Amino acid sequence: GRSIQRNYENRNSYENDFGDRLQHGDFFESDSILTKNQSIHYTKVLNRKVTSYGGITPDIFIGLDSAYRNVQLLNAKSYISEFVYRFVSENKESMPSNIKILSDWEIPIRFYKSFSEFLESESPDNKINSEQLVYLSDEIKQNISMLLFGKDNADNYFMHNDDFIKKAIQIIRNKSTLKEILTPAHPDL
């Protein structure tokens, strides 16, 4: 294979790409994906369509949860691992003893309160409400499980909640859809 790398010529554009795509809706709806260059090419083996935008457009689009349109929630996610590390270090004796117990474990109110205070101490703009905090509970538990039980155990246990993995399993089980994906788009080329 070959590496696919975006052009670095316009460094500002390159560095702002994620934010621009988030604002435009690229991560939420397949019809919102920006296509700057309509030049279309086809792969040699399966004759699959590839555009010249500078990346790969997936065959199956799985959008992010619309909750992530909220900048405060997205920002809060970036602080989870740091806060979880501190919280677990200070409260290890009260943490669940195995991953199964952790999955059913109710995150204490003091965790949410402390996390909220931590976010605001990092930046006054980091205010999120209690509903948003609870929304992050699966990711919080996954971070806790990585610290307590290791990354492999956490990933194996929590992957059943991952929208991307659930969609991949659904596609694989639906043989007609999988066949459509693997069939050349333009067999005459």
Backbone as CSV, one residue per row, in Angstrom:
resi,resn,N_x,N_y,N_z,CA_x,CA_y,CA_z,C_x,C_y,C_z
1,GLY,0.817,-1.179,0.000,0.000,0.000,0.000,0.858,1.237,0.000
2,ARG,0.205,2.369,-0.037,0.930,3.630,0.017,0.353,4.493,1.121
3,SER,1.180,5.361,1.624,0.712,6.285,2.646,-0.125,7.366,1.977
4,ILE,-1.162,7.762,2.650,-1.981,8.861,2.165,-1.771,10.001,3.148
5,GLN,-1.256,11.095,2.656,-0.915,12.215,3.515,-1.463,13.492,2.916
6,ARG,-2.060,14.293,3.759,-2.553,15.587,3.321,-1.384,16.520,3.064
7,ASN,-1.599,17.501,2.238,-0.597,18.481,1.883,-0.385,19.456,3.046
8,TYR,0.878,19.758,3.341,1.225,20.674,4.427,1.444,22.110,3.962
9,GLU,1.283,22.387,2.669,1.608,23.715,2.145,0.930,24.840,2.919
10,ASN,-0.359,24.716,3.177,-1.078,25.721,3.948,-1.200,25.190,5.379
11,ARG,-0.187,25.465,6.193,-0.094,24.915,7.544,-1.312,25.294,8.399
12,ASN,-1.786,26.522,8.277,-2.931,26.974,9.056,-4.176,26.151,8.707
13,SER,-4.393,25.934,7.424,-5.525,25.133,6.970,-5.404,23.702,7.472
14,TYR,-4.188,23.168,7.418,-3.939,21.797,7.866,-4.264,21.653,9.358
15,GLU,-3.793,22.604,10.163,-3.991,22.535,11.610,-5.438,22.792,12.018
16,ASN,-6.180,23.535,11.211,-7.579,23.829,11.531,-8.556,22.847,10.893
17,ASP,-8.048,21.866,10.183,-8.895,20.943,9.438,-9.937,20.252,10.323
18,PHE,-9.516,19.736,11.453,-10.449,19.026,12.323,-11.587,19.941,12.768
19,GLY,-11.244,21.130,13.247,-12.267,22.077,13.689,-13.194,22.498,12.566
20,ASP,-12.610,22.720,11.385,-13.425,23.107,10.229,-14.399,21.996,9.859
21,ARG,-13.906,20.773,9.848,-14.753,19.640,9.482,-15.833,19.396,10.540
22,LEU,-15.479,19.603,11.807,-16.456,19.469,12.883,-17.559,20.507,12.716
23,GLN,-17.172,21.743,12.474,-18.144,22.830,12.308,-19.014,22.599,11.068
24,HIS,-18.443,22.088,10.012,-19.175,21.860,8.771,-20.124,20.671,8.869
25,GLY,-19.879,19.757,9.812,-20.743,18.589,9.980,-20.214,17.323,9.343
26,ASP,-18.965,17.337,8.884,-18.375,16.167,8.218,-18.443,14.897,9.057
27,PHE,-18.384,15.039,10.361,-18.331,13.870,11.245,-19.715,13.342,11.616
28,PHE,-20.752,14.053,11.211,-22.097,13.689,11.639,-22.983,13.161,10.517
29,GLU,-22.838,13.694,9.331,-23.673,13.309,8.189,-22.797,13.062,6.969
30,SER,-23.026,11.945,6.284,-22.185,11.617,5.124,-22.325,12.637,3.998
31,ASP,-23.484,13.252,3.883,-23.650,14.213,2.792,-23.037,15.579,3.111
32,SER,-22.429,15.706,4.292,-21.787,16.964,4.664,-20.278,16.929,4.457
33,ILE,-19.738,15.812,4.041,-18.296,15.704,3.863,-17.847,16.682,2.779
34,LEU,-16.866,17.495,3.147,-16.341,18.489,2.208,-15.588,17.797,1.076
35,THR,-15.874,18.185,-0.129,-15.128,17.704,-1.281,-14.636,18.916,-2.045
36,LYS,-13.383,19.249,-1.827,-12.812,20.453,-2.434,-12.470,20.237,-3.895
37,ASN,-12.115,19.012,-4.238,-11.696,18.731,-5.605,-12.542,17.560,-6.097
38,GLN,-13.293,17.774,-7.124,-14.198,16.736,-7.615,-13.519,15.706,-8.511
39,SER,-12.188,15.761,-8.621,-11.462,14.807,-9.442,-11.665,13.404,-8.870
40,ILE,-12.132,12.490,-9.702,-12.440,11.137,-9.251,-11.493,10.147,-9.922
41,HIS,-11.007,9.208,-9.143,-10.126,8.144,-9.612,-10.733,6.825,-9.164
42,TYR,-10.246,5.709,-9.716,-10.732,4.386,-9.324,-9.556,3.503,-8.957
43,THR,-9.727,2.718,-7.890,-8.652,1.825,-7.473,-8.446,0.744,-8.522
44,LYS,-7.235,0.202,-8.581,-6.890,-0.751,-9.636,-7.528,-2.127,-9.443
45,VAL,-7.627,-2.607,-8.227,-8.116,-3.965,-8.017,-9.634,-4.042,-8.022
46,LEU,-10.280,-3.267,-7.175,-11.737,-3.349,-7.064,-12.462,-2.210,-7.780
47,ASN,-11.725,-1.370,-8.458,-12.324,-0.239,-9.184,-13.236,0.602,-8.300
48,ARG,-12.776,0.894,-7.109,-13.573,1.666,-6.163,-13.285,3.145,-6.347
49,LYS,-14.308,3.962,-6.182,-14.183,5.404,-6.383,-13.354,6.041,-5.258
50,VAL,-12.418,6.899,-5.649,-11.586,7.654,-4.719,-11.545,9.088,-5.236
51,THR,-11.790,10.056,-4.348,-11.725,11.455,-4.780,-10.363,12.033,-4.436
52,SER,-10.047,13.163,-4.988,-8.739,13.784,-4.794,-8.723,14.776,-3.634
53,TYR,-9.588,14.623,-2.669,-9.669,15.593,-1.581,-8.457,15.537,-0.661
54,GLY,-7.828,14.412,-0.530,-6.673,14.322,0.362,-6.926,13.359,1.493
55,GLY,-7.838,12.465,1.314,-8.130,11.469,2.328,-8.993,10.390,1.732
56,ILE,-9.459,9.516,2.560,-10.272,8.405,2.102,-11.704,8.620,2.570
57,THR,-12.641,8.524,1.670,-14.048,8.576,2.029,-14.478,7.141,2.300
58,PRO,-15.030,6.867,3.456,-15.376,5.483,3.791,-16.520,4.949,2.942
59,ASP,-16.521,3.624,2.745,-17.620,2.978,2.031,-18.903,3.080,2.842
60,ILE,-18.770,2.955,4.130,-19.917,3.039,5.025,-19.634,4.156,6.015
61,PHE,-20.508,5.125,6.046,-20.316,6.270,6.929,-21.016,6.001,8.255
62,ILE,-20.288,6.162,9.338,-20.860,6.044,10.680,-20.603,7.377,11.361
63,GLY,-21.650,8.152,11.500,-21.504,9.490,12.058,-21.298,9.478,13.557
64,LEU,-20.644,10.520,14.024,-20.506,10.711,15.461,-21.865,11.050,16.051
65,ASP,-22.033,10.726,17.301,-23.234,11.095,18.030,-23.373,12.610,17.987
66,SER,-24.555,13.088,17.746,-24.778,14.531,17.613,-24.444,15.298,18.890
67,ALA,-24.338,14.599,20.016,-23.956,15.280,21.257,-22.591,15.938,21.127
68,TYR,-21.759,15.407,20.234,-20.412,15.947,20.071,-20.375,17.221,19.238
69,ARG,-21.532,17.689,18.804,-21.590,19.018,18.186,-21.389,20.084,19.265
70,ASN,-21.601,19.683,20.505,-21.438,20.582,21.633,-19.947,20.702,21.961
71,VAL,-19.388,21.881,21.774,-17.958,22.104,21.954,-17.528,21.843,23.392
72,GLN,-18.361,22.210,24.366,-18.007,21.991,25.763,-17.885,20.491,26.071
73,LEU,-18.798,19.698,25.520,-18.743,18.251,25.749,-17.501,17.654,25.097
74,LEU,-17.222,18.073,23.895,-16.035,17.600,23.191,-14.773,17.991,23.950
75,ASN,-14.748,19.199,24.458,-13.607,19.666,25.246,-13.477,18.864,26.545
76,ALA,-14.600,18.594,27.194,-14.574,17.821,28.444,-13.987,16.432,28.221
77,LYS,-14.301,15.828,27.078,-13.757,14.508,26.763,-12.229,14.517,26.768
78,SER,-11.644,15.620,26.349,-10.188,15.686,26.273,-9.527,15.693,27.651
79,TYR,-10.287,15.954,28.697,-9.742,15.990,30.054,-10.024,14.708,30.843
80,ILE,-10.794,13.796,30.280,-11.205,12.610,31.035,-10.019,11.797,31.530
81,SER,-9.104,11.449,30.645,-8.020,10.544,31.064,-7.159,11.151,32.170
82,GLU,-6.855,12.437,32.071,-6.056,13.082,33.118,-6.792,13.069,34.454
83,PHE,-8.078,13.426,34.420,-8.823,13.461,35.674,-9.019,12.059,36.253
84,VAL,-9.335,11.092,35.402,-9.532,9.720,35.876,-8.259,9.207,36.554
85,TYR,-7.108,9.491,35.971,-5.843,9.059,36.575,-5.713,9.620,37.991
86,ARG,-5.981,10.905,38.138,-5.902,11.529,39.468,-6.912,10.916,40.428
87,PHE,-8.141,10.753,39.955,-9.207,10.235,40.815,-8.909,8.804,41.261
88,VAL,-8.512,7.956,40.333,-8.221,6.558,40.668,-7.031,6.485,41.614
89,SER,-6.003,7.288,41.376,-4.823,7.294,42.254,-5.199,7.646,43.685
90,GLU,-6.110,8.576,43.849,-6.514,9.034,45.178,-7.586,8.143,45.817
91,ASN,-8.291,7.336,45.014,-9.426,6.554,45.524,-9.338,5.069,45.165
92,LYS,-8.139,4.564,44.982,-7.966,3.200,44.485,-8.671,2.158,45.359
93,GLU,-8.671,2.379,46.656,-9.300,1.409,47.576,-10.811,1.323,47.405
94,SER,-11.426,2.339,46.855,-12.885,2.313,46.678,-13.306,1.983,45.242
95,MET,-12.326,1.647,44.406,-12.620,1.300,43.011,-13.088,-0.154,42.906
96,PRO,-13.889,-0.468,41.901,-14.344,-1.847,41.698,-13.160,-2.802,41.537
97,SER,-13.335,-4.041,42.010,-12.225,-5.000,42.030,-12.047,-5.770,40.727
98,ASN,-13.051,-5.748,39.858,-12.883,-6.396,38.551,-13.718,-5.667,37.497
99,ILE,-13.441,-6.009,36.259,-14.044,-5.258,35.152,-15.554,-5.467,35.048
100,LYS,-16.035,-6.643,35.419,-17.481,-6.917,35.381,-18.199,-6.029,36.395
101,ILE,-17.654,-5.917,37.579,-18.247,-5.052,38.606,-18.209,-3.595,38.140
102,LEU,-17.101,-3.212,37.494,-16.977,-1.838,36.998,-18.067,-1.500,35.988
103,SER,-18.422,-2.441,35.133,-19.431,-2.140,34.110,-20.786,-1.825,34.733
104,ASP,-21.091,-2.434,35.873,-22.356,-2.177,36.569,-22.229,-1.091,37.642
105,TRP,-21.017,-0.673,37.894,-20.717,0.295,38.940,-21.315,1.651,38.608
106,GLU,-21.923,2.271,39.603,-22.465,3.612,39.412,-21.400,4.616,39.837
107,ILE,-21.041,5.463,38.913,-20.003,6.465,39.199,-20.513,7.380,40.309
108,PRO,-19.704,7.551,41.358,-20.168,8.369,42.489,-20.401,9.832,42.114
109,ILE,-21.355,10.427,42.792,-21.669,11.849,42.582,-20.416,12.685,42.810
110,ARG,-19.602,12.307,43.785,-18.389,13.087,44.081,-17.430,13.101,42.893
111,PHE,-17.435,12.021,42.091,-16.602,12.007,40.891,-17.067,13.099,39.940
112,TYR,-18.367,13.111,39.644,-18.904,14.113,38.717,-18.658,15.533,39.228
113,LYS,-18.861,15.712,40.518,-18.662,17.041,41.106,-17.196,17.460,40.978
114,SER,-16.293,16.542,41.312,-14.858,16.844,41.225,-14.425,17.069,39.782
115,PHE,-14.967,16.279,38.863,-14.609,16.432,37.450,-15.084,17.789,36.939
116,SER,-16.288,18.166,37.313,-16.828,19.457,36.906,-15.952,20.600,37.430
117,GLU,-15.541,20.497,38.695,-14.665,21.517,39.290,-13.305,21.536,38.588
118,PHE,-12.795,20.353,38.267,-11.520,20.241,37.561,-11.599,20.927,36.197
119,LEU,-12.681,20.664,35.464,-12.853,21.290,34.144,-12.840,22.807,34.257
120,GLU,-13.589,23.334,35.226,-13.664,24.786,35.385,-12.340,25.377,35.847
121,SER,-11.557,24.592,36.629,-10.252,25.099,37.067,-9.272,25.182,35.892
122,GLU,-9.458,24.307,34.903,-8.608,24.337,33.710,-8.980,25.518,32.814
123,SER,-10.262,25.822,32.746,-10.737,26.964,31.955,-12.167,27.279,32.369
124,PRO,-12.462,28.539,32.653,-13.825,28.916,33.049,-14.871,28.582,31.980
125,ASP,-14.444,28.427,30.733,-15.372,28.091,29.648,-15.751,26.603,29.643
126,ASN,-15.124,25.816,30.490,-15.339,24.369,30.497,-16.540,23.935,31.331
127,LYS,-17.586,24.700,31.343,-18.762,24.342,32.130,-19.640,23.391,31.332
128,ILE,-19.965,22.249,31.940,-20.929,21.338,31.332,-21.939,20.954,32.395
129,ASN,-23.143,20.617,31.963,-24.198,20.311,32.926,-24.158,18.832,33.335
130,SER,-24.965,18.491,34.325,-24.938,17.130,34.871,-25.355,16.086,33.839
131,GLU,-26.276,16.425,32.953,-26.694,15.494,31.898,-25.521,15.166,30.972
132,GLN,-24.728,16.179,30.650,-23.557,15.960,29.801,-22.510,15.118,30.522
133,LEU,-22.344,15.345,31.826,-21.392,14.553,32.603,-21.786,13.076,32.586
134,VAL,-23.059,12.802,32.797,-23.536,11.423,32.794,-23.365,10.801,31.407
135,TYR,-23.516,11.606,30.375,-23.347,11.129,29.006,-21.946,10.553,28.793
136,LEU,-20.973,11.066,29.517,-19.585,10.622,29.390,-19.262,9.394,30.235
137,SER,-20.245,8.831,30.931,-19.970,7.768,31.894,-19.300,6.534,31.285
138,ASP,-19.697,6.104,30.086,-19.043,4.932,29.474,-17.571,5.205,29.204
139,GLU,-17.275,6.379,28.708,-15.878,6.711,28.441,-15.087,6.831,29.743
140,ILE,-15.718,7.361,30.771,-15.075,7.451,32.085,-14.770,6.052,32.604
141,LYS,-15.746,5.159,32.530,-15.534,3.783,32.992,-14.450,3.083,32.182
142,GLN,-14.406,3.333,30.900,-13.376,2.702,30.081,-11.989,3.197,30.496
143,ASN,-11.865,4.483,30.786,-10.583,5.016,31.251,-10.200,4.429,32.608
144,ILE,-11.162,4.284,33.493,-10.891,3.675,34.798,-10.437,2.230,34.608
145,SER,-11.129,1.492,33.746,-10.772,0.086,33.543,-9.382,-0.066,32.921
146,MET,-8.984,0.860,32.062,-7.634,0.797,31.484,-6.580,0.929,32.584
147,LEU,-6.835,1.836,33.524,-5.877,2.018,34.614,-5.840,0.816,35.554
148,LEU,-7.001,0.288,35.874,-7.076,-0.793,36.856,-6.812,-2.186,36.280
149,PHE,-7.242,-2.428,35.049,-7.222,-3.796,34.514,-6.439,-3.933,33.203
150,GLY,-5.873,-2.840,32.699,-5.077,-2.880,31.479,-5.896,-2.543,30.239
151,LYS,-5.224,-1.998,29.242,-5.885,-1.542,28.017,-6.581,-2.668,27.267
152,ASP,-5.927,-3.828,27.129,-6.534,-4.933,26.385,-7.837,-5.394,27.025
153,ASN,-7.836,-5.537,28.334,-9.061,-5.953,29.031,-10.156,-4.908,28.881
154,ALA,-9.785,-3.653,29.000,-10.776,-2.571,28.865,-11.352,-2.547,27.460
155,ASP,-10.474,-2.621,26.459,-10.940,-2.582,25.070,-11.839,-3.776,24.756
156,ASN,-11.422,-4.959,25.181,-12.223,-6.159,24.913,-13.589,-6.105,25.586
157,TYR,-13.631,-5.557,26.771,-14.895,-5.537,27.505,-15.836,-4.445,27.017
158,PHE,-15.300,-3.267,26.716,-16.148,-2.126,26.401,-16.417,-1.942,24.912
159,MET,-15.790,-2.746,24.061,-15.987,-2.533,22.622,-17.422,-2.796,22.179
160,HIS,-18.189,-3.547,22.949,-19.577,-3.793,22.549,-20.427,-2.524,22.557
161,ASN,-19.941,-1.468,23.188,-20.655,-0.185,23.198,-20.222,0.741,22.069
162,ASP,-19.218,0.345,21.314,-18.671,1.202,20.265,-19.555,1.169,19.027
163,ASP,-20.070,2.327,18.612,-20.962,2.402,17.450,-20.299,1.897,16.178
164,PHE,-19.012,2.155,16.030,-18.302,1.728,14.831,-18.195,0.200,14.772
165,ILE,-17.901,-0.414,15.891,-17.787,-1.880,15.931,-19.159,-2.518,15.750
166,LYS,-20.188,-1.952,16.382,-21.543,-2.490,16.201,-21.964,-2.437,14.735
167,LYS,-21.661,-1.338,14.061,-22.023,-1.196,12.645,-21.227,-2.177,11.789
168,ALA,-19.943,-2.361,12.071,-19.125,-3.313,11.317,-19.671,-4.731,11.460
169,ILE,-20.058,-5.110,12.658,-20.629,-6.448,12.881,-21.939,-6.590,12.116
170,GLN,-22.757,-5.558,12.145,-24.022,-5.579,11.397,-23.765,-5.772,9.904
171,ILE,-22.793,-5.072,9.356,-22.461,-5.173,7.928,-21.947,-6.572,7.596
172,ILE,-21.070,-7.085,8.431,-20.505,-8.421,8.183,-21.586,-9.486,8.229
173,ARG,-22.530,-9.338,9.137,-23.609,-10.327,9.239,-24.590,-10.249,8.070
174,ASN,-24.680,-9.088,7.442,-25.572,-8.896,6.307,-24.769,-9.164,5.035
175,LYS,-24.755,-10.406,4.602,-23.886,-10.815,3.495,-24.146,-10.035,2.212
176,SER,-25.382,-9.655,1.930,-25.635,-8.916,0.693,-24.960,-7.550,0.732
177,THR,-24.945,-6.913,1.890,-24.283,-5.618,2.001,-22.774,-5.788,1.890
178,LEU,-22.237,-6.806,2.539,-20.808,-7.064,2.461,-20.409,-7.356,1.016
179,LYS,-21.237,-8.116,0.311,-20.954,-8.414,-1.090,-20.949,-7.120,-1.905
180,GLU,-21.896,-6.223,-1.617,-21.942,-4.941,-2.326,-20.665,-4.141,-2.090
181,ILE,-20.161,-4.199,-0.867,-18.959,-3.452,-0.531,-17.752,-4.007,-1.280
182,LEU,-17.662,-5.314,-1.398,-16.497,-5.939,-2.013,-16.586,-6.073,-3.527
183,THR,-17.749,-5.813,-4.100,-17.910,-5.901,-5.542,-17.376,-4.637,-6.198
184,PRO,-16.614,-4.787,-7.279,-16.089,-3.598,-7.954,-17.236,-2.663,-8.383
185,ALA,-17.003,-1.369,-8.176,-18.019,-0.375,-8.510,-18.157,-0.211,-10.011
186,HIS,-17.081,-0.370,-10.728,-17.075,-0.186,-12.187,-16.336,-1.353,-12.838
187,PRO,-16.998,-2.524,-12.948,-16.299,-3.704,-13.455,-15.796,-3.552,-14.894
188,ASP,-16.328,-2.603,-15.635,-15.909,-2.443,-17.021,-14.621,-1.643,-17.182
189,LEU,-14.094,-1.071,-16.092,-12.863,-0.266,-16.203,-11.636,-1.142,-16.193
